[in-house]
Amino acid sequence: MTVYVDLLSAALEVERGGPVSEAGLFASAMACRTRMLDARLRKIRSAEAQLAIELDYDRSLIALCAAVGIDVQARDFARPESERARLERVLAEAGVDVAGVGATSRPGPG
């Protein structure tokens, strides 16, 4: 296992309050993805802050995948960038486009 997988596994074990509906998980994933991309563009955050932002996005991506019925585990993130891209593609195929411009989820409110 990689250090990233260990950190992501630990992040997934920390119980967080928050959205539980698919629509809420989608909104959370979109917000985390936006933060991650913004931080990369600005290049002003420390490596630790960037890592935390990426872990947060991956945690929310995994939660969204679970809600949609896509099987994913922290160990799949040995190569985080490629696993992120794969999951974004699989979600888009399921009608949940977190990577698209103006992305919208298939579920309604709730």
C-alpha positions as CSV (number, residue, x, y, z in Angstrom):
1,M,0.0,0.0,0.0
2,T,1.1,3.5,-0.6
3,V,1.2,6.3,1.9
4,Y,-1.7,8.0,0.0
5,V,-3.8,4.9,0.3
6,D,-3.1,4.7,4.1
7,L,-4.1,8.4,4.5
8,L,-7.2,8.0,2.5
9,S,-8.2,4.8,4.5
10,A,-7.8,6.8,7.7
11,A,-9.9,9.7,6.3
12,L,-12.6,7.3,5.4
13,E,-12.7,5.9,8.9
14,V,-13.3,9.3,10.4
15,E,-17.0,9.7,10.7
16,R,-18.2,13.0,9.3
17,G,-21.7,14.5,9.6
18,G,-23.1,15.9,6.4
19,P,-25.1,15.1,3.4
20,V,-26.4,11.6,3.0
21,S,-28.6,11.9,-0.1
22,E,-27.2,11.3,-3.5
23,A,-27.9,14.9,-4.4
24,G,-26.1,16.1,-1.2
25,L,-23.1,13.8,-1.9
26,F,-23.0,15.1,-5.5
27,A,-22.9,18.7,-4.2
28,S,-20.2,17.9,-1.7
29,A,-18.1,16.1,-4.4
30,M,-18.5,19.1,-6.7
31,A,-17.4,21.5,-4.0
32,C,-14.4,19.4,-3.1
33,R,-13.4,19.0,-6.8
34,T,-13.6,22.8,-7.3
35,R,-11.4,23.4,-4.3
36,M,-8.9,20.9,-5.5
37,L,-8.7,22.4,-9.0
38,D,-8.6,25.9,-7.7
39,A,-5.7,25.1,-5.3
40,R,-3.8,23.5,-8.2
41,L,-4.2,26.6,-10.3
42,R,-3.2,29.1,-7.6
43,K,-0.2,27.0,-6.5
44,I,0.0,29.0,-3.3
45,R,-1.0,26.2,-0.9
46,S,1.5,24.1,1.0
47,A,2.0,20.5,0.0
48,E,0.2,19.4,3.1
49,A,-2.8,21.6,2.3
50,Q,-2.9,20.3,-1.2
51,L,-2.8,16.7,0.0
52,A,-5.7,17.4,2.5
53,I,-7.8,18.9,-0.3
54,E,-7.2,15.9,-2.6
55,L,-7.9,13.5,0.2
56,D,-11.2,15.4,0.9
57,Y,-12.2,15.1,-2.8
58,D,-11.4,11.4,-3.0
59,R,-13.3,10.7,0.2
60,S,-16.3,12.5,-1.2
61,L,-15.9,10.8,-4.5
62,I,-15.9,7.4,-2.8
63,A,-19.0,8.3,-0.8
64,L,-20.8,9.4,-4.0
65,C,-19.8,6.2,-5.8
66,A,-21.1,4.1,-2.9
67,A,-24.4,5.9,-3.1
68,V,-24.7,5.3,-6.8
69,G,-23.7,1.6,-6.4
70,I,-20.2,1.8,-7.8
71,D,-17.8,-0.4,-5.9
72,V,-14.6,1.4,-5.0
73,Q,-12.1,1.0,-2.1
74,A,-9.3,3.2,-0.8
75,R,-6.7,0.6,-2.0
76,D,-7.8,1.5,-5.6
77,F,-6.1,4.9,-5.1
78,A,-2.5,3.7,-5.3
79,R,-2.4,6.0,-8.3
80,P,-4.8,8.8,-7.2
81,E,-5.0,10.8,-10.4
82,S,-5.8,7.8,-12.6
83,E,-8.3,6.4,-10.2
84,R,-10.0,9.8,-9.8
85,A,-10.3,10.0,-13.6
86,R,-11.6,6.5,-13.9
87,L,-14.3,7.1,-11.2
88,E,-15.3,10.4,-12.8
89,R,-15.8,8.5,-16.1
90,V,-17.7,5.7,-14.5
91,L,-19.9,8.2,-12.6
92,A,-20.6,10.1,-15.9
93,E,-21.6,6.8,-17.5
94,A,-24.1,6.3,-14.6
95,G,-25.5,9.8,-15.3
96,V,-23.6,11.6,-12.5
97,D,-21.1,14.0,-14.2
98,V,-18.9,15.5,-11.5
99,A,-16.2,16.5,-14.0
100,G,-18.4,18.2,-16.6
101,V,-18.7,21.9,-17.0
102,G,-22.0,22.9,-15.4
103,A,-22.4,19.3,-14.2
104,T,-25.7,18.1,-12.9
105,S,-26.6,15.0,-11.1
106,R,-29.3,12.6,-12.2
107,P,-31.1,12.7,-8.8
108,G,-33.6,15.3,-7.8
109,P,-33.7,17.0,-4.4
110,G,-33.5,14.7,-1.4
